[in-house]
Amino acid sequence: MRYDVAVIGGGVIGCAIARELSRYRLRAVVIERECEVGLGTSKANSGIIHAGHHGAEGTLKGELEWRGNQMWDALAHDLHFGFKRVGDLTCAFDEEQRATLRRILEQGQRRGVPGLELWGPERLRREEPNLSHEIVEALYGPTAGVVNPYEACFMLAESAVLNGVDLLLERAVRGIRRGEHGFDIDVEVTGTGAQEHVRSRFVVNAAGLFADDIAAMVGAGGFTIRARKGEEYLLDKRLIGFVKRIVFPCPTPTSKGILIIPTYDGTLMVGPTAVWAEKDDLTTTAAGSAEAFAGARKLAPGISEADTIAEFAGLRAVSDAEEFVLGPSRVAGFVLAAGMQSPALTAAPAVATAVLEALRDDGLELVAKDDFEARVPEPVRFAELSYAEQRSLVARDPAYARLVCRCEIVTEGEVRDAIDRGARTLDGLKFRTRVGMGRCQGGFCTWNCMELLHRRLGMPLTAVTKRGGDSWIACERLPVHGQAPAAERVSAGGSAEATP
Amino acid sequence: MIAAKPAQLQPRYDVVVVGAGPAGLAAALGARETGAERVLVIDREPEPGGILQQCIHPGFGLHHFGEELTGPEYAQRTIEQALEHDVDVLSGAYVLDVSPDRRLKVTSRDHGLAYLDAGAVVLAMGARERTRGAIRIPGERPSGVMTAGFAQKLVNLGGLLPGKRVAILGSGDIGLIMARRLVLEGVEVLGVFEIMPHANGLNRNIVQCLHDYDIPLHLSTTVVHIHGRERVDRVTVAPVDAAFKPRMAEAWDVPCDTLLVSIGLIPDNELAHRLGLRLDPVTTGPVVTSTMETSRDGVFACGNVVHIHDLVDYVSQESLLAGRGAGAFATGAAARPDNVRLTPGLNVRYCVPPTITTEREHTVYMRVTKPMAPCTLRLGDVYERPLRYVFPGEMLTLKVRPRFLEGFHGGSLRVDVVPRGEATPI
């Protein structure tokens, strides 16, 4: 297959680029090694759209944070993923930190970030009564928001596909050669090991943690990407409203510190830690947990480990200069979007714009399509509807009347829709519908989801995975006492058997 | 399986019970006995019976039915009793909300979305299992880490296996039962790892499910790391010191493809939270009176939503009481207010109900904090009983008879479990 642009990497950066490319008359493809988009760094991050005043002046990270911030309302409107501007607070505990707040405030004001305010203890007590009484001042930034980052990925990808972009999943790039008319990309189908080839005039390297390896394949390297791990801890819904805004400690030169994040769905999250790690190290640790909770408790003393319902770790893709590696490379036609650490999620839409400019500078013609469809169909979210809307929905389609996940109130209809929109795994369902994300962590709904994948796609129950590859959930019952294997004895519906 | 569904939902019931497990079905029966006419039980599963339907092992019913039954047999008897008493059962349905004036928002595949009014409501939603996330086991997040109850559903209802080499964290009863169940299916069960110095499950399960099958039980030992990128490939376990801190120098790896987690149950109280019920910080269930009424008038609760039971038989007995209370409330019979408070004292975690009356006989359920043998159970200075042993995994039952309290005029009685022969320290 010949393309005009191949985007390597289906994280939020790659998906945002693909969606931007889909506005134009060209053939584009996204190559992603996982079984669904957004399952790497994009899934495991804080989900913050930064307010715009944090990033230092004169850096790409700083400038694109604010430019990207302003683009999220339109995206969320068209693509229906969860996004809301909850505002943030950066907290000072002493005079030195107050001086830092003033410096950040002025930086934001020069950049044009609106609504920044310094709050004294009284205002802070009134707005956020659960924050530490030792905070002497806080900088409030109303433009900060929270997003469901995986939802944003799925929707950006869906929009791109709807507008003609090809999505190659479970494809790992093994080699890239520069030819006379573009690039030859060797691709391995993960799982089977089969080899494929993709040809493309231009390549965008949005390969996250592995962007250095990908660039080196074609001689466009010269930078390294290291992984800095962050652990996050999700707390029970009971704490909804405990804090209403994203809460930061005063930043140090190297870190934004441990935050308290009211996620889009209202669940509190504490983290992230920051330690150098191997590129496949997604472990959570006792030390990380201790650090996250100690940091969070400094900001809000009422936060407790006992409320944890889940934890995860993500890896930041950090370049040598701790800066985005963005734009043309030393190989014509090979464009970089690498080193995408925080605030890369915030900056993603602006990064996409910058990548398209770089592609145009390298000779890609960008002719706008007249039939570009900016919007994707709005997914049904039963729990968010009014009673009247729920009633008419249920009358139209009884699948929305059957509850699959009780913690997050997700119906069978919503899970079915997610499958029809591309979910193939339990994680794919979870990150599209929230099924299994609540306090019981899938104890009730996992079986329902397995059955729905089985019924809708004809997938055997034993082929259902958590997130592709070898992440199976169940295997066949072993033959016991000379009986026939389970598959022959158990009906598809999974009826109960009274084995003593 | 007999499970008649109501052809038509009524807009108003005398009593609506949420949950058709053993608690809900017994409550419905209790409500009918007191004269409540229209009684509806709502359940989210396709069939009533609750979690008993996946408990295909025997050991149920010795106290309540006087014979040993399997879980599904126990469930079926309960279902039949309810149906014989003209209780309506609505399966495949879910109560999304209950308002303080007892209006329930219900969704079901068969009847769509509707509001129902109830003269009295009984909450009988049972419990959910604590998960890996709740105890923050460090490590990777592969598939293959699951609660013992989910594994039980896979095997007994789905006809599938959760894995071929299994380690079990926690010695809760479901984990013990699953250890045996999986061995019977040809699965290698490598061991049960319990952080406490004593097992959490019933003694009979330790003997019948572990000892009889030579499955090692490692006390004062826990899982300190989970390994595996896509599927579990091993877990690291380590003994813990008296402060439960792992002694990492003595850690070892257990190669396995599955880790079952059996670390306790939590009352499933979404609706209790929505109703703003007063909750007990120890049980995490609603605070109830001696008729199992919660802090809201006409809202009753029973079974594992109130406190975690060891035997289903006690769930049935407690729930009959709740149902009778709900039926009486719905038909306008006022209950006498409780006049004696039971305060948990030495080695007693909680008492349910926490208050009783001096007029009737009450069954009070308790849990102890630590094992003790032999010992004495004391109810203030009005009653005492010698006990051979107490054990955190087994509930303690005390029948408080009116004659114990003859001449007692105080407002509260402390309940203590003390070593035999020792006086109760004040």
Boltz contact constraints between the chains, C-beta under 6 A:
constraints:
  - contact:
      token1: [A, 282]
      token2: [B, 140]
      max_distance: 6.0
  - contact:
      token1: [A, 283]
      token2: [B, 139]
      max_distance: 6.0
  - contact:
      token1: [A, 283]
      token2: [B, 140]
      max_distance: 6.0
  - contact:
      token1: [A, 284]
      token2: [B, 138]
      max_distance: 6.0
  - contact:
      token1: [A, 285]
      token2: [B, 138]
      max_distance: 6.0
  - contact:
      token1: [A, 286]
      token2: [B, 138]
      max_distance: 6.0
  - contact:
      token1: [A, 289]
      token2: [B, 136]
      max_distance: 6.0
  - contact:
      token1: [A, 308]
      token2: [B, 133]
      max_distance: 6.0
  - contact:
      token1: [A, 308]
      token2: [B, 136]
      max_distance: 6.0
  - contact:
      token1: [A, 309]
      token2: [B, 133]
      max_distance: 6.0
  - contact:
      token1: [A, 310]
      token2: [B, 133]
      max_distance: 6.0
  - contact:
      token1: [A, 311]
      token2: [B, 136]
      max_distance: 6.0
  - contact:
      token1: [A, 390]
      token2: [B, 113]
      max_distance: 6.0
  - contact:
      token1: [A, 391]
      token2: [B, 113]
      max_distance: 6.0
  - contact:
      token1: [A, 394]
      token2: [B, 112]
      max_distance: 6.0
  - contact:
      token1: [A, 394]
      token2: [B, 113]
      max_distance: 6.0
  - contact:
      token1: [A, 395]
      token2: [B, 112]
      max_distance: 6.0
  - contact:
      token1: [A, 398]
      token2: [B, 109]
      max_distance: 6.0
  - contact:
      token1: [A, 401]
      token2: [B, 107]
      max_distance: 6.0
  - contact:
      token1: [A, 401]
      token2: [B, 108]
      max_distance: 6.0
  - contact:
      token1: [A, 401]
      token2: [B, 109]
      max_distance: 6.0
  - contact:
      token1: [A, 401]
      token2: [B, 112]
      max_distance: 6.0
  - contact:
      token1: [A, 402]
      token2: [B, 109]
      max_distance: 6.0
  - contact:
      token1: [A, 403]
      token2: [B, 94]
      max_distance: 6.0
  - contact:
      token1: [A, 440]
      token2: [B, 128]
      max_distance: 6.0
  - contact:
      token1: [A, 441]
      token2: [B, 131]
      max_distance: 6.0
  - contact:
      token1: [A, 441]
      token2: [B, 133]
      max_distance: 6.0
  - contact:
      token1: [A, 443]
      token2: [B, 128]
      max_distance: 6.0
  - contact:
      token1: [A, 443]
      token2: [B, 129]
      max_distance: 6.0
  - contact:
      token1: [A, 443]
      token2: [B, 147]
      max_distance: 6.0
  - contact:
      token1: [A, 443]
      token2: [B, 150]
      max_distance: 6.0
  - contact:
      token1: [A, 447]
      token2: [B, 153]
      max_distance: 6.0
  - contact:
      token1: [A, 466]
      token2: [B, 143]
      max_distance: 6.0
  - contact:
      token1: [A, 469]
      token2: [B, 230]
      max_distance: 6.0
  - contact:
      token1: [A, 470]
      token2: [B, 230]
      max_distance: 6.0
  - contact:
      token1: [A, 470]
      token2: [B, 231]
      max_distance: 6.0
  - contact:
      token1: [A, 471]
      token2: [B, 143]
      max_distance: 6.0
  - contact:
      token1: [A, 471]
      token2: [B, 230]
      max_distance: 6.0
  - contact:
      token1: [A, 471]
      token2: [B, 231]
      max_distance: 6.0
  - contact:
      token1: [A, 473]
      token2: [B, 143]
      max_distance: 6.0
  - contact:
      token1: [A, 474]
      token2: [B, 154]
      max_distance: 6.0
  - contact:
      token1: [A, 474]
      token2: [B, 160]
      max_distance: 6.0
  - contact:
      token1: [A, 475]
      token2: [B, 161]
      max_distance: 6.0
  - contact:
      token1: [A, 477]
      token2: [B, 159]
      max_distance: 6.0
  - contact:
      token1: [A, 477]
      token2: [B, 161]
      max_distance: 6.0
  - contact:
      token1: [A, 478]
      token2: [B, 185]
      max_distance: 6.0
  - contact:
      token1: [A, 478]
      token2: [B, 186]
      max_distance: 6.0
  - contact:
      token1: [A, 480]
      token2: [B, 185]
      max_distance: 6.0
  - contact:
      token1: [A, 480]
      token2: [B, 186]
      max_distance: 6.0
  - contact:
      token1: [A, 486]
      token2: [B, 159]
      max_distance: 6.0
  - contact:
      token1: [A, 490]
      token2: [B, 159]
      max_distance: 6.0
  - contact:
      token1: [A, 494]
      token2: [B, 157]
      max_distance: 6.0
  - contact:
      token1: [A, 494]
      token2: [B, 158]
      max_distance: 6.0
  - contact:
      token1: [A, 494]
      token2: [B, 159]
      max_distance: 6.0
  - contact:
      token1: [A, 496]
      token2: [B, 157]
      max_distance: 6.0
  - contact:
      token1: [A, 498]
      token2: [B, 56]
      max_distance: 6.0
